Amino acid sequence: MSAVVAPRRFRSARTADFKESVIREMTRHAIRHGAVNLAQGFPDFAAPFDIKQAAIEAVTADHNQYPITWGVKPFRDAIARKYKRTYGMEVDPEREITVCCGATEGMIASLMAVTDPGDEVVVFEPFYENYHPDTLLCGAVRKLVTLHAPTAHSEAWRFDPDELRRAFSPRTKAIIINTPNNPTGKVFSREELTYIASLCQEFDALAITDEIYEHITFDGQHHIPIATLPGMRERSILINSMSKTFSVTGWRVGWVIAPPDITDSVRKVHDFLTVGAATPLQHAGIYALDEGDAYFQGLSNEYSGRREAALAMLTQAGFRCYVPGGAYYVMCDISNVTAKNDVDFAMELVEHVGVAGVPGSSFYLNPTSGASQIRFCFCKKYETLAAAGERFKRIMKA
């Protein structure tokens, strides 16, 4: 029986310029071909036992009904306590915190709450792939600013301050900052954030920050929320989640911190997008955030070992690796190992080598900009990384 094809007139124009997630597509290819999945950023090791136990206890305690739309009060209180302890940041849980279904929903809800069609949003490129459809769905106009790859003269991904300044205009409503960054691993410095903050204040724009990898940094680098800088508390929207910090990417519990007037708008959008995040998992989040300080401090050390294992494995396979300062991804230059473009090479890897990565072009608006790059994740067991290394030896034999 042939599939039913819907007439094109039933497809909205707002979805015409983007496709489904390439990252999630590569996971499906990995499953289909039995490949080691270094594409999608989810751990293949267990989440902390005590946090899972807290979730079980919440379910058995019958915290199973609708929560207050913007989050159960004890969880919002725990979020506020966490930001006070970690950053000295005072947050009102009643008027400034919205619990949502992961940082993914937090971003689209925030953009829909503050932008109108035609507003400009500045985005650093390469960017996490969701930011492209997010801006399209809002009708916003993206202004891209290049993050330049490390060179012999620069060890970190960097942006040109003059290029960034030219991207701002009277129509700029916001800039999206993902730090630590996916896919590059860049951790924005205080100096860089201070410059961005000065532009936001000069052009009366918002800083929307995706801080989901806040506790995964390396080589003495530290995460700094731009909201903590002078003059930025009232013009920042901070987005975060339990997903990456606690290895619970399937829980879909995140939050948005913003000034009361912006929070009011975010909550209205959130209400009609998803109603609320899972009630028992919010209760588990109370335990996680209140008891997690020692865990947070050890997280970077834990991932540092996996980073070194991944870098050694990928370098041995012939890739030129851009060493990440944070998050758990490695962007690689593939020109040393293939003459193919990123998409063809990624499919060759998954089908014939047995390792899945993400084509670099999925992080750029113009696919040719990422045609010589591929991203791998290292949030995996050491055995998984070793298995990928064994399979990569097929490249060297080819």
Secondary structure, 3 states (H helix, E strand, C coil): CCCCCCCHHHCCHHHCCCCCCHHHHHHHHHHHHCCEECCCCCCCCCCCHHHHHHHHHHHHCCCCCCCCCCCCHHHHHHHHHHHHHHHCCCCCCCCCEEEECHHHHHHHHHHHHHCCCCCEEEEEECCCCCHHHHHHHHCCEEEEEECECCECCECCCECCHHHHHHHCCCCEEEEEEECCCCCCCCCCCHHHHHHHHHHHHHCCCEEEEECCCCCCECCCCCCCCHHHCCCCHHHEEEEEECCCCCCCCCCCCEEEECCHHHHHHHHHHHHHHHCCCCHHHHHHHHHHHHHCHHHHHHHHHHHHHHHHHHHHHHHHCCCEEECCCECCEEEEECCCCCCCCHHHHHHHHHHHHCEECEEHHHHCCCHHHHCCEEEEECCCCHHHHHHHHHHHHHHHHC
